[in-house]
Amino acid sequence: MKKNSLHIKIWQYFLIFSLLTLGFLWIFQVLFLNQFYRFSKTKDIAIVANTLERYKNNVNIATIIDKEAMNRGVCVEVVNENINTLYTSTYFGKGCVSGKEENLEYKKDFIRSNKKSQTYELINPMYDNRTLIQAVKLDDKNYAFVNTSLDPIDGTISIIRTQLIYVTIIVLLLSFLVAYFISRHISEPIVKMNSAAKNIAKGNFNVSFDSKEDIEELNELATTLNYAKGELAKTEELRKDLMANVSHDLKTPLTMIKAYAEMSTELHQNNKKKQKEDMDIIISEVDRLTILVNDILELSSMQSNINNLEKTDFDLINLVKEIIHRYKVLQETENYKFIFNHKAKEIIINADKKKIEQVIYNLINNAINYTGEDNKVTINIIEEKDNILVEIKDTGKGIKKEDLPYIWDKYYKNKKKHKRNLIGTGLGLSIVKNALELHSFNYGVTSTPNKGSTFYFRIPNIKNDKE
């Protein structure tokens, strides 16, 4: 077992706590026992003396004195002006001063002083212990002396100290055993979780974090680690997909460029027409590489939050028309149909025009790549009460419900087959997500199996703000 393991630490701290508790117990029960005993007895004789003064004319004073003396463990003696004992309490414990002649001096001194009360401290010759005496003048002829030992000479004190030794030994043994089992109880599930976490670090996500203990924090930790494991597994899968897709997207145009460059120099060097076709293909593939690199840079820039929004007022209807016009070649060569629905001739919005253009462009690209056999892409712009709703719809096979939360991730791998990636790089939806979140615009997607998907986002209607 490791020296600084949780198991050892808990065990050590529990034992230290037990030792400190026992240490304080020994200090107060042994070292400070005499001081506490003195304080307690001083208080007791003061209470009894006050009782004597209060009930000195009561016919039942003898009964009252006996009761107080017994309860407080003190001795009471009442004498007259000639120091003749008139009354002595029935309680006469070990350590009390007797009425013998060698103890008369403090009585004579108090009677001569004519004081109402006075405290004396002397050595009791019978037991050689310090004794505290509270003298009280009851009337002109009667005096009371309340006394008690200031040293704990009762056999009970010896018993307490002996008992304390046994208690210390038993508590230490119990502390050792309890600390051991508690430390095992807490540390064992953590050790198992740590072992499972090491497997995750090695790339093995087929582990589970379980805590069968009735400790809320451990159960919460297990739940959190299971969640983190799931997210890491998804991230790892996305990383592999990203590497595979980027590698493919880079490899294909590079292979094409190399092949057509070789054909142009070796096979078509004397055929200007063929060379031009080769150059056109090379330029087209270079353009694809440029788009890929730009998309990666754009996404990285957005995620680093180094892009500031440059908001301006512009016409959303006109912007969409300009973007659709770029796809004229697809309308002519691939029979794509772009349906643009809008009621207003002009809708002015306040946003970063370049980024909103990227959003719409990438959503249309996504619809082109996933739409159905009818090659139809629909763009709707709807004026709501407080927002402008923009929808881009396709007629493809749709997206599974469980896949919807992840489609905004880079190169998320949809298991459904789709058309050839005519336009774009696979980073489009990530760019859309980051651009819209920079604007704090609401966005999302709805999908129906075999009927297609609808991507949407909402832009605040500045017309209402001005009103």
N, C-alpha and C positions, 0 to 999 in steps of 0.2 A: 504494500500500500504506500502511495506517495506521501512524503512528509507533509506537504501543504495541501493535501486533498481535502475536499469539503467534509468528508467523513471524519477525518482527524480534527479539523478545525472546530466543527460543531461539538465534538466530544471534549476538546480542550476548553472551549468557552463555557460549556455546561459545568465542567469540574471547577473551573476558576470561579464561576458564580457561586457554586456550593461552598467552596473554600472561603470566599469573601463573606458569605452569609454566616458561616460557622465562626469565622474570625470576629465579626461584629458581635456575635452572641457571646463568645468567650470574653471579649473586652468588657462588655456591659455587665455580664453575669459574674465575672471574677475580679477584674481590675477595678471596676467602678462600683462594685457591690457595696462597699463600706460607705462611700459618699452618698449613694442613693439611699441606703439604709438610714444614714444620719438625717438626710433631708426628710424622709418619710416620718421618722420618729419625732423630729422637731415639730412637724406639722401636727402629729397626733397629740402631743402633750399640750400644744397651744389650743387645740379644739377642746380637750377635756377641761383645761383651765377656764376657758370661756363658758363652758357649760356649768361649771361650779359657780361662777359669778352670777350667771343668769338664774340659776335655781337655788341659790343659797338660803332663801326663805321658804322653799317648798318643803312640805311635810314629808314628801317622798324622796328627799334628796339622796338618802342612802341607797335606795334602789336605783336611782338615776346614775349615781357615781359608779356602782358596781357594774351596771350595764355598759357604760362608756369605757370603764377600765378594761373590762373583758374584751369588748370589741376592738379597742385600740391597742391592747397589750401593754398597758402602762399601770403603774402603782400609784395609789392616792392615799395620802395620810392627812388627817385634820387634827390640829393641836390647838391648845389654848395659849394664853399669854405666858403661862409658866412652862410651856413646851411639854405639857402632859398630853399624851395621845388620847383624843376623843373618839376617833374613828379611823379604821384602816380598811381599804377595799378588799373584798374577798379574793380578788386576783392579786397574787404576789409572785410574779414570774421570776425566772432566773435572771439575775442582773439587777433587780430592784434594790434600792437602798433601804436597809432595815432601820428601826428606830433606836438603835443602840447609842450609847453616850458618845462614842467616837464620831458620830455623825451629827452632833448637835450644833456645831459652830455656825454652819450656814443658816440654821434656823434662828439662832440668836441674832445673827447679823441682820437678817431680814426683818425680824420683829423690831429691833432697835432703829432700823432705817425708816420706819413708818411709811414705806412706799406701798402703793397698791399692788404692784407685781414686779418680779425680778427673776432673771434667769441665772442659774449657777451651773457650772460644769466642773466635775471633780472625779477623782479616782475612787471607785468603790473598793475598799480594802478586802471585802469578802471574796470578790471575784477578780480583783485587779483589772477591772474594765472601766472605761470612761462612761460616766453617767451624766445625763442632762436632767436638771431639776427646774421646774417652773413653780415659783412661789407666788401665792395669791392671798391678799388680805380680804377675808370674808366680811369682818366687822372689827370693831375695836378690841375684841377679846379672842376671836377665832381666826386661824390661819390654815391654809391648805397648801400641801406640797405634792406636786405631780412629778413623778420621775420615771425614767426609762433608760435602759442601756443604749449607748451610742455605737456599741460594737455588736455585730451579728454573732452572738455566742451560742445561739440555739443550735441543736444538733441537726435541724432541718437544713441549715446552710451547708453542712458537710455532705448531706444526702444529695442536695441539688448539684453540688460540684461533681460528685461521683457519677450522678445520673448524666450530667453534661458530657462526661468522657464517653460513656456508652452511646449517648445520642450522636456524638461526633463520629464515632466509628461506624455506626449503622447508617448515618446519612451519607458518609463518604462512599460506603459500599453501594448503597442504593443509587447515589449519584453516578457512580461509575457504570452501573448496569443500565440505568435509564438513559444516560447520555449515549451509551453505545447503541442501544436500540433506536433511540430517536435519530441519531446521526445516520444509521443504516436506513431508517424509514424515509428520510428526506434525501439522502445522497444517492441511494441506489437508482431511483428513476432518472435522476439528473445524469448519472454516469451512463445509463443506457441511451438517453437522448444524445449525449455527447458522442457516443460510439456511432449512433445512426447519422449524426451530423457529419462525422468524418467520412462516412460512405458517400454522402452527397458531395462533399468536396472532391471525391475521386470520380464523380460523374455517375454514381449509382443512385438513381432516384427511386428505386424499388424498395424503399424503406418506409417504416411507419413510426411515428412518435406517439407512444401511448403512456398514459399515466393513470393507474388504477387506484391511486391514493386519494384520500378525502381532503386533499390540500388544494384550495382553489387556485393559488398561484401556479402550482405545478400543472394543473389541468389546463389553465390558460396558456402556459408556455407550450404545452404539447399541441394545443389547437393552433397557436401562432406558427409553430415550426412546421406543422403539417400544411398550413396555408402557404408558408414561404417555400416549402418543398415543391408544392404544386406550381407556384409561380415560376420558380427556378427551372422546373422541368419544361414549362411552356417557353420560357426564354431560351433555353438550350435548343429546343426544337426550332424556334424561330431563327436562332443563330445559324443552325445547320441549313435551314431553308434559305436564309439570306446568302450564305456562302455559295450554296448550290446555284441559286438564281442569278446572283451577280456574276459568278464564274461563267454561267451559261450565256448571260447577256453580253459579257465581254468577249467570250470565246467565239461566238457565232459571227459578229461583224468583223473581228480580227481575221478569222479564217477566210471570210468572204473577200476582205480587202487584199489579203495575201494572194488568194487564188486568182482574182481578177487582175491584180498587178502582174502576176507571172504570165497570165494569158496575154495581157496587153504587150508585154515586152518580148515574149517568145513566140506566140502563135499569131498575134494580130499586128505585128510591128509594121506590116506593109498595107494593112487594111484600116484606113482612117475611120470608116464607119463603125467597125467593130471596136476599135480603140475608144471611140467616143462613148459607145455603149458600156464598155468596161469602166471608163472614167465616171460615167453617170452612176453606175452601181457602187463604185468605190466611194463617191461623194455621198450617196445615200446612206451607206453603212457608217461613214464617218459622222454623218448627222445623227445617226442613232446612238453612236458612242458619246457624242456631245450632249445629247439629251439626257442620257444616263448619268454622265458625270455632273451635269448641271442640277439634275434632280437630287442626286446624293448631296451635293454642296448646299442646295437650297434647304433640304430637310435638316442637314446638320446645323445650318445657320439658324433655322427656326428653333430647333431644340436647345440651342445654346443661348437663346433669348438675346442674341446680339442684334436682331433685326428690330428696328423701331418702326412703328406704324406711321405711315405718312398719309393721313386721312384727308380726303378732298370730297367735294360734292360732284357726283357724276351720274349720268343716265344709265340705269341698269338695263333697260330694254335695248338701247343702242349697243351696249357692251356685248350682250348675248348674241345679237344679230351679227356683230363682227366676228365673234368666235365661231358661230355656225358657218359663216362664209368660208372659214379656213378648211372646212371639210367638204368643199365642193368636189374635190377629186374623188372622194369616197362615194359621193352621190352619183358621179358619172361612171366610175369604174366598178364599184362594188354594189351598186343599187341600194345604198343606205338612204333611209328616209328620216329627216329631222323635222319633227312637228313642234312648233313653238306657239304655245297658247298664252295670250296676255290680253287683258281688256284695255288697259291704259296705253296711250301712245308714248308716254314718257313717265318714268318713275325715278325721281332723284333720291339717291342714298348718300350717306356720309360714311366712307370707309377707305381703306387702302386699295386703290383701284388695281394695282398690280397683283396683289394677293387674292382679291376676289376674282380676278381674271384667271389666276392659277387654279382656284377652287373649281370654278365652273368648267374650265378646260379639262381638268383631271377627272371630274365627275362624268363629263360627256365621253372622255376616252374610256373610262371604266364601263359605261353603258354600251359603247361600241363593241368592246371586247366580249361582253357577256350577253348581249341581246339575242333574241331567238332567230328563227329562220326568216322571219319577215323583215329583218334588218331595220327595225323601227326603234327610234330613240325619241322620247317626248320630253320637252322642257316646258314646265308650267311656272308662271309667275302670278301669284295671287296676293292681292292686297287684303290683309286682315285688319282688325281694329287698331292694333298697336304695332304690327310687324308686316314685313314683306316676306312671304313664303316662297322659296325657290325650290322646285322639285325637278329631278332628272330621273326619268323612268326608262327601264328596259323591259323586254318581254322574254327574258331567258328562263332558266330552270329555277331561279331563286336561290336563296341562301338558307341553310339549316339554322334553326333557332339557336342551337348551341354554338354555332360559328359566329353569330352576329356581334358579340362583344369583342371579337379578335380581328375583324376584317380591317380595322384601322391600323393594325400593326404592319411594320415593314415586311413585305414579302410573305404575309400570312398565306399558308398553303390551303387553298380551298380544294377539297378532294373531288369536287365535281369538275368534269371536263368543260372547257370553254373554248371559244373560238381562238384562232391564232391571234397572238398579241399584236394587232395591227399598229397600234399607237401606244406609246408610253413605255414605262420601265418596271412597273411593279411597285413603285414607290408613291404612286399617285394619291392613294387614300391617306397615307401618312402625312403627305404635304397638305391635303385638305384639312385633316384633323388639326394640325399645328397652326395653320393659317386662321381657321375659325376660332380656335381657343385663344389665339393672340387678340382677336377681336372681341372675345367673350360672347360669341354668337351661339345660340342653341342649334344643335345639329343631330342627325340620326339617320336611321335606315329602317324601312319596313319591307318585308319580303313575303311573298306567297308562293308556295311550291308550284312549279310549272306555269306560273303566270308572270314572274319577273320580280324585280326589286325597285324600290323607290328611295333614292337618296335625297335628303332635304336639309335645308338650313334656313334660319330666320334672321332677317336684318331689321333692326328698329326703324320704324317709319318716322323719318324726320319731319314729315308734313304735320303729324300730330304734335310733335314737340314744339313746332313753331306756333301752332294754334294755341 
